[in-house]
Amino acid sequence: MIKSPLLLFLFLIGFTLSIHAQQFSIADSKVLQTKEDTLKSLAINILQAESYEDRASADSLFTRVLVRSLKTKNSFQYPFDSLVSISRMYPADSSFRIFTWQLMISETKFKHHGAIQIKTADGTLQLFPLIDKSEEMKRIEDTITSNLAWVGAIYYRIIQKEFEKKKCYTLIGYDELGAESSRKIMDVLQFVDGKPQFGGNFFILPNDSIKPRNPLRFVMEYKKGAGPKLNYDEELDLIVKENLVSQTKEPDKKSTLIGDGDYDGMKWYKGKWVFVNKIFKEVTPEGNAPIPMPIKDNPETGKNKAKKKSNNK
């Protein structure tokens, strides 16, 4: 049996949200419950079947059954809670949801699949498939994409923001990637003329040898199994990003990068995620949570003006 760290990763993520809207009928609910049982079994096989042929077969059948299920009127209200190996994420306004999952082709190659279901007034299905074209992109950091040319990831967080009356949905996801390294991706989703668009001029970051200054999406690639933090902190209203250092003093070699326990951040400011330096007091000893400090940054410069205090105070 394949023992992927992805299953544990997915179990640790909460994919819950209260949805309030039109209801589906009792008959439709029973149909969806039956189909969910089938989907649950297929989803586990996608992740754990021994051979690629069995995993691919389960993936193909899962996709077909899911689409048929979503064609049920008002299916948006059905949570599919038992699909613990499938990410199901909603933004704060519940205007859509994103399904994402991963197919392991081999020990060194992975493919992502997914779909965006739009919440419609009459309960009919509006669905955008997500087609992973990551391998065909020379630089995913510099490419604006559509749902038909998607940078694949399993999403574990959506942060809804707004600028100039336009809604922006920041997606944070995980990509197992390959044998030596994994990555986390932060992408901004907008709906342009009613269609999904991923990426854009939403990041202002310091320039270094690992990432460009103004990427169209943020990519954190690191050593397999290292798991540095990249997530949104609601209390701080910041994206919290753990710094990466090379174990072998080769910062351009992504498979040597691990988290160092020190944290920077990104603050939403005038429609962009702007770098904030040193959002916690100091490098964190292993096993201890970082201690937050007041953020008094000038978002345009990214310079932290908060003074450090001793832990003894």
C-alpha positions in Angstrom: 0.0 0.0 0.0 1.3 3.5 -0.8 1.9 5.5 2.3 1.7 9.1 1.2 2.2 12.0 3.6 -0.7 13.7 1.7 -3.3 11.6 3.5 -2.2 12.8 6.9 -1.9 16.3 5.6 -5.5 16.2 4.4 -6.9 14.7 7.6 -5.3 17.6 9.5 -7.0 20.3 7.4 -10.6 21.3 8.3 -12.8 21.8 5.3 -15.9 23.0 7.0 -18.2 26.0 6.4 -21.8 26.7 7.2 -23.8 27.2 4.0 -27.1 29.0 4.0 -29.2 28.9 0.8 -31.8 26.9 -1.0 -32.3 23.3 0.0 -32.4 20.2 -2.2 -35.2 17.7 -1.9 -35.1 14.6 0.3 -35.0 12.4 -2.8 -32.0 14.3 -4.2 -30.3 14.1 -0.8 -30.6 10.3 -0.8 -29.2 10.1 -4.4 -26.3 12.3 -3.3 -25.6 10.2 -0.2 -25.5 7.0 -2.4 -23.1 8.7 -4.8 -21.0 10.0 -2.0 -20.4 6.5 -0.7 -19.1 5.6 -4.2 -17.0 8.7 -4.4 -15.5 8.0 -0.9 -14.3 4.5 -2.0 -12.9 5.9 -5.3 -11.1 8.8 -3.5 -9.2 6.4 -1.2 -8.2 4.3 -4.2 -6.9 7.3 -6.0 -4.5 7.8 -3.1 -3.7 4.3 -2.0 -4.2 1.8 -4.8 -0.9 -0.1 -5.5 -0.6 0.3 -9.2 -0.8 3.5 -11.3 -3.4 1.8 -13.6 -5.7 1.2 -10.6 -5.2 4.8 -9.3 -5.8 6.3 -12.7 -8.9 4.2 -13.2 -10.3 5.3 -9.8 -9.4 8.9 -10.7 -11.3 8.8 -14.0 -14.4 7.2 -12.5 -14.3 9.6 -9.5 -14.3 12.5 -11.9 -17.3 11.2 -13.8 -19.3 10.3 -10.7 -18.5 13.7 -9.1 -19.8 15.6 -12.2 -23.0 13.5 -12.3 -23.5 14.2 -8.6 -23.0 17.9 -9.0 -25.6 18.0 -11.8 -28.2 17.3 -9.1 -30.2 20.5 -8.5 -28.9 22.6 -5.5 -25.9 20.2 -5.1 -23.9 23.2 -4.0 -25.5 22.8 -0.6 -24.4 19.2 -0.2 -21.0 19.1 1.7 -19.6 15.7 0.7 -18.1 15.6 4.2 -16.9 12.0 4.0 -14.5 12.8 1.2 -11.6 13.4 3.6 -8.9 12.8 1.0 -10.4 15.4 -1.3 -10.0 19.1 -0.5 -13.3 21.1 -0.6 -12.7 24.8 0.1 -15.2 27.7 0.3 -14.5 31.4 0.4 -16.1 33.6 3.1 -18.9 34.7 0.8 -19.7 31.1 -0.2 -20.0 32.2 -3.8 -18.1 29.0 -5.0 -16.2 26.0 -3.8 -13.1 24.3 -5.1 -12.5 20.6 -5.2 -8.8 19.6 -5.6 -7.0 16.3 -5.3 -3.8 14.6 -6.4 -3.0 11.5 -8.6 0.3 9.8 -8.0 1.7 8.7 -11.4 5.0 7.4 -10.0 7.2 8.0 -7.0 8.6 11.1 -8.7 5.6 12.4 -10.7 2.2 13.8 -9.6 -0.8 15.3 -11.3 -3.6 17.4 -9.8 -7.2 17.5 -10.7 -10.0 19.7 -9.6 -13.1 21.8 -10.3 -14.7 25.1 -9.3 -18.4 24.9 -8.7 -20.2 28.3 -8.8 -23.2 28.9 -6.5 -26.1 29.7 -8.8 -29.4 31.4 -7.9 -31.5 28.6 -9.5 -29.4 25.7 -8.2 -28.3 24.5 -11.6 -24.7 23.5 -12.2 -22.0 25.9 -13.3 -18.7 24.1 -13.2 -15.1 25.0 -14.3 -12.7 22.0 -14.6 -9.2 22.6 -13.4 -6.6 21.2 -15.9 -3.1 20.9 -14.5 -0.6 22.3 -17.0 2.3 22.9 -14.5 4.8 20.7 -16.4 4.3 22.7 -19.6 5.0 26.1 -18.0 8.6 27.3 -18.0 8.2 29.7 -15.0 5.0 29.2 -13.0 5.8 32.3 -11.0 5.5 34.5 -14.0 2.4 33.1 -15.8 -1.2 34.2 -15.5 -3.4 31.1 -16.1 -7.0 30.0 -16.6 -8.8 27.0 -15.3 -7.7 25.2 -18.5 -4.0 25.9 -17.8 -3.9 25.6 -14.1 -0.9 25.4 -11.7 -2.0 22.3 -9.8 -2.2 22.2 -6.0 -4.3 20.8 -3.2 -5.8 23.9 -1.6 -6.0 24.2 2.2 -6.8 27.8 2.7 -8.8 30.6 0.9 -8.5 34.2 2.0 -11.1 36.6 0.6 -10.0 40.2 0.1 -11.3 43.2 -1.9 -9.7 46.1 -3.7 -11.5 48.8 -5.7 -14.7 46.8 -5.3 -13.2 43.7 -6.9 -13.0 40.5 -5.0 -9.7 38.6 -4.8 -9.5 35.1 -3.4 -6.0 34.1 -2.3 -5.5 30.3 -2.5 -2.8 28.5 -0.5 -2.1 25.0 -1.6 0.3 22.0 -1.4 2.0 20.1 -4.2 4.0 17.0 -3.4 5.9 17.6 -6.7 8.6 15.0 -6.8 11.0 12.6 -5.1 13.3 15.3 -3.6 11.2 18.4 -3.0 7.7 19.6 -2.4 6.2 23.0 -2.7 3.5 25.3 -1.4 1.8 27.8 -3.7 0.0 31.0 -3.0 -2.2 32.1 -5.9 -4.8 34.8 -6.4 -8.0 33.8 -8.1 -10.3 36.4 -9.7 -13.3 35.9 -11.9 -12.8 38.0 -15.1 -15.9 38.1 -17.4 -17.3 35.3 -15.2 -14.3 33.0 -15.8 -11.5 32.0 -13.4 -8.1 33.7 -13.7 -5.2 32.6 -11.6 -2.2 34.9 -10.9 -1.5 38.6 -11.3 0.4 41.5 -10.0 -0.5 40.9 -6.3 2.9 40.4 -4.6 5.6 42.8 -3.5 8.5 40.8 -2.1 12.2 41.4 -1.5 14.5 40.4 -4.3 16.9 37.4 -3.6 18.3 34.4 -5.4 15.3 32.2 -4.8 12.3 34.3 -6.0 11.7 37.3 -8.2 10.6 40.6 -6.7 7.1 40.8 -8.1 6.0 37.2 -9.0 2.5 36.6 -10.3 2.2 33.9 -7.7 4.2 32.9 -4.7 6.0 29.5 -4.8 7.8 28.0 -1.8 9.8 24.9 -2.9 11.7 23.0 -0.2 13.2 19.6 0.8 10.8 16.7 0.8 9.3 16.2 4.2 10.5 19.6 5.6 7.0 21.2 5.7 7.8 24.9 6.4 4.8 27.0 7.4 2.8 29.0 4.9 -0.7 29.9 6.1 -3.0 32.8 7.0 -3.2 34.0 10.6 -6.6 35.6 11.2 -5.6 37.4 14.4 -2.6 39.1 12.8 -4.4 39.3 9.4 -1.2 38.2 7.8 0.1 35.4 5.6 2.8 33.8 7.9 5.8 32.4 6.0 8.6 30.5 7.5 12.1 31.4 6.2 14.0 28.8 4.3 17.7 28.0 4.6 19.9 25.5 2.8 21.3 22.6 4.8 24.2 22.5 2.4 24.7 26.2 1.8 23.3 25.8 -1.7 20.2 28.2 -1.6 19.5 27.7 -5.3 19.1 24.0 -4.8 15.5 23.7 -3.6 15.8 20.1 -2.4 18.2 21.4 0.4 15.9 24.1 1.8 14.2 23.7 5.2 12.4 26.0 7.5 14.6 27.8 10.1 11.9 28.6 12.6 12.1 32.3 11.8 9.0 34.0 10.3 8.2 36.8 7.9 4.8 37.7 6.6 2.7 39.3 3.9 0.1 42.0 4.6 -2.8 42.8 2.2 -2.3 46.5 1.4 -4.0 48.4 -1.5 -4.6 45.2 -3.5 -1.3 43.5 -3.0 0.4 41.1 -0.6 3.3 43.1 0.7 6.3 41.6 2.5 6.6 42.2 6.3 9.9 41.4 7.9 10.3 39.5 11.2 6.7 39.2 12.4 7.7 37.2 15.6 10.3 38.0 18.3 13.0 35.6 17.4 14.0 32.2 16.0 11.7 29.7 17.6 13.1 26.8 19.6 11.9 23.5 18.3 8.5 22.6 19.8 7.6 26.1 20.9 5.1 28.3 19.2 6.3 31.7 18.0 5.2 34.7 20.1 3.4 37.4 18.1 4.5 41.0 18.3 2.7 44.1 17.2 3.0 44.8 13.5 3.8 48.4 12.9 5.1 48.2 9.3 4.9 50.6 6.5 3.4 48.2 4.0 4.9 50.1 1.1 8.5 49.5 2.3 8.0 46.2 4.2 10.3 47.5 7.0 9.3 46.4 10.5 9.3 49.3 12.9 8.3 47.3 16.0 11.1 47.0 18.5 12.1 43.5 19.8 11.6 42.8 23.4 13.4 40.3 25.6 11.5 37.1 26.4 12.2 37.8 30.1 10.0 40.8 30.1 
